[in-house]
């Protein structure tokens, strides 16, 4: 996702965070954002440019949530169950499964019930702590999805839920990690039409069919409307 897109799509809760939260991030994040944040933006924000500071806080909203308030993200993920049609469409039984952007385990717990082996990749240490408590059998790696310590062709199925769109680096890495004849799948990715236009199989399920559990109304005031993951794009490697 481009910087401008992250700004435009920031949920209402972006005001909860401050510019100081950027400096609290681990150095790996600073290196990751070095070429993503436009040149001079961070400097202007630190010099008191309110507009630049607002843009930065909006663009990094999700990173701030994952790193500093993982329990809040976990609450959202539990309020947004994955459509059962999506879960049924995934070929998981007896497979080696790689999940990227695993979060606190919303998808992982379903995969672990059916997979022969499962590796879950997630850069947030706080989310990984929640993930480990929820899915103890998963091999959890605290890593970014762009560069993973996964052997070439290890996975029969590589999958992500509501975490990525058609990022070139991530697609290349998933192709490397997935065996020939295996499957790469994205649940509710950004830019679903991008995948459809390039020959990926696409299935759309009705989100109204998902039973949303009771949750604190403050959750939607912070994150915006509840959106259960209900789309699937996949292709064979």
C-alpha positions in Angstrom: 0.0 0.0 0.0 1.3 3.4 -0.9 1.8 6.1 1.7 -1.0 8.2 0.3 -3.4 5.2 0.3 -2.6 4.5 3.9 -3.4 8.1 4.8 -6.7 8.0 2.9 -7.8 4.7 4.5 -6.8 5.5 8.1 -9.6 4.6 10.6 -10.9 7.2 13.1 -8.6 6.0 15.9 -5.5 7.6 14.3 -5.9 10.5 16.6 -5.1 8.1 19.5 -1.4 8.1 18.5 1.3 10.7 18.6 4.4 11.5 16.6 6.4 10.2 19.5 5.1 6.7 18.7 7.2 6.6 15.6 10.3 6.9 17.7 9.1 4.0 19.9 9.1 1.6 17.0 12.0 -0.9 16.7 14.8 0.1 14.2 13.7 -2.6 11.8 10.5 -0.7 11.3 12.4 2.6 10.7 14.5 0.8 8.0 11.4 -0.6 6.5 9.7 2.8 6.2 12.8 4.6 5.1 11.8 4.6 1.4 8.0 4.4 2.0 7.6 7.7 3.9 8.1 10.5 1.4 11.4 12.4 1.6 11.3 15.2 4.2 7.9 14.2 5.7 9.3 13.0 9.0 11.6 16.0 9.3 8.7 18.4 8.7 6.6 16.6 11.2 9.3 16.8 13.9 9.7 20.5 13.1 6.1 21.1 14.0 4.4 20.9 10.6 0.9 19.8 11.9 -0.2 18.5 8.4 2.9 16.3 8.0 2.4 15.0 11.5 -1.2 14.1 10.8 -0.3 12.3 7.6 2.4 10.3 9.4 0.1 9.3 12.2 -2.6 8.2 9.8 -0.2 6.3 7.5 1.3 4.4 10.4 -2.0 3.7 12.3 -2.0 0.0 11.8 1.7 -0.4 12.7 1.1 1.5 15.9 -1.9 -0.7 16.8 0.0 -3.9 16.1 3.1 -2.8 18.0 1.6 -0.9 21.0 -1.9 -2.1 21.4 -2.0 -5.7 20.2 -4.9 -6.6 22.5 -7.0 -3.9 20.8 -6.3 -5.5 17.4 -7.1 -8.9 18.9 -10.5 -7.6 20.0 -11.2 -6.4 16.5 -10.1 -9.7 14.9 -12.5 -11.6 17.2 -15.3 -9.3 16.2 -14.6 -10.0 12.5 -14.8 -13.8 12.0 -13.7 -15.1 8.7 -16.6 -16.2 6.4 -17.0 -20.0 6.8 -17.1 -20.3 3.0 -13.6 -18.9 2.7 -12.3 -21.4 5.3 -14.0 -24.3 3.5 -12.5 -23.3 0.2 -8.9 -23.5 1.4 -7.2 -26.8 0.8 -5.5 -27.3 4.2 -5.9 -30.9 5.2 -2.6 -32.7 5.7 -0.7 -29.8 4.1 2.4 -27.8 5.1 0.9 -24.3 5.5 2.7 -20.9 5.7 0.7 -18.0 6.9 2.0 -14.4 6.7 0.7 -11.5 8.7 -0.7 -14.0 11.1 -1.6 -11.4 13.8 -3.1 -12.9 16.9 -4.3 -16.1 15.2 -7.7 -15.4 13.7 -6.9 -17.6 10.7 -4.1 -19.6 12.3 -6.3 -21.4 14.7 -8.4 -22.7 11.9 -5.4 -23.7 9.8 -3.7 -25.5 12.7 -6.8 -27.8 13.2 -6.3 -29.2 9.7 -2.7 -28.7 8.6 0.1 -31.3 9.0 2.6 -28.5 9.8 2.0 -24.7 10.1 4.4 -21.8 10.2 3.1 -18.4 11.1 5.0 -15.2 10.2 4.2 -12.0 12.1 6.5 -9.0 12.7 4.8 -7.7 15.9 6.2 -9.3 19.0 3.0 -8.4 21.0 0.8 -10.1 18.4 3.2 -13.1 18.4 2.8 -13.4 22.1 -1.0 -13.7 21.7 -0.6 -16.0 18.8 1.6 -18.4 20.7 -0.9 -18.6 23.5 -3.7 -19.3 21.1 -2.0 -21.7 18.7 0.8 -23.4 20.6 1.6 -25.9 17.8 2.4 -23.2 15.2 6.0 -22.5 14.4 6.0 -18.7 14.9 8.6 -16.5 13.3 8.8 -12.8 14.2 9.7 -11.5 10.8 8.5 -9.3 8.0 6.9 -11.1 5.1 9.2 -9.5 2.5 12.2 -11.6 3.6 11.5 -14.8 5.5 13.7 -17.6 6.8 11.5 -20.2 5.1 13.2 -22.9 2.9 12.5 -22.7 -0.9 9.4 -24.6 -1.8 8.5 -25.5 1.8 4.8 -24.7 1.8 2.0 -26.6 0.0 -0.3 -23.6 0.8 0.8 -20.0 1.5 -1.9 -17.8 2.8 -2.6 -14.4 4.2 -5.8 -12.8 5.7 -6.6 -9.1 5.4 -3.0 -8.1 5.6 -1.7 -7.5 2.1 -2.5 -6.5 -1.4 -0.5 -7.1 -4.6 2.9 -6.1 -3.2 5.6 -7.3 -5.6 8.1 -8.1 -2.9 5.7 -10.2 -1.0 4.4 -12.0 -4.0 7.9 -13.0 -5.0 8.7 -14.2 -1.5 5.5 -16.4 -1.4 6.4 -17.8 -4.8 9.8 -18.7 -3.5 8.4 -20.4 -0.3 5.6 -22.3 -2.1 6.4 -25.6 -3.9 5.6 -26.0 -7.5 2.0 -27.2 -7.8 1.2 -25.6 -4.4 -1.2 -22.7 -3.8 -0.9 -19.1 -2.8 -4.1 -17.6 -1.4 -5.1 -14.1 -0.1 -8.2 -13.7 2.0 -9.8 -10.2 1.5 -6.7 -8.7 0.0 -6.5 -5.0 -0.9 -7.2 -4.5 -4.6 -9.1 -7.7 -5.2 -9.8 -6.8 -8.8 -6.0 -6.7 -9.4 -5.9 -10.4 -8.7 -9.0 -11.1 -10.8 -7.6 -9.2 -13.8 -4.4 -11.2 -13.7 -6.0 -14.6 -13.8 -6.2 -15.5 -10.2 -9.3 -17.5 -9.1 -11.6 -15.2 -7.1 -14.5 -16.1 -4.8 -16.8 -13.6 -3.1 -19.0 -14.6 -0.2 -21.8 -12.5 1.4 -20.4 -10.8 4.6 -24.0 -10.6 5.8 -23.9 -14.3 6.3 -21.2 -14.0 9.0 -22.4 -14.1 12.6 -20.8 -11.1 14.3 -20.3 -11.7 18.0 -21.3 -9.1 20.5 -18.6 -6.4 21.0 -18.0 -3.1 22.6 -19.4 -0.2 20.3 -16.1 1.7 21.1 -14.4 -0.8 18.8 -16.1 0.6 15.8 -15.6 4.2 16.9 -11.9 3.4 16.9 -11.5 1.1 13.8 -14.6 2.0 11.8 -17.3 -0.5 10.5 -16.9 -4.2 11.2 -15.8 -6.0 8.0 -15.5 -9.8 8.3 -13.1 -11.2 5.7 -15.3 -12.6 3.0 -13.3 -12.7 -0.3 -10.7 -15.1 -1.5 -8.1 -14.9 -4.3 -5.8 -17.9 -5.1 -3.6 -19.4 -7.8 -1.4 -22.4 -8.3 2.3 -21.9 -8.4 
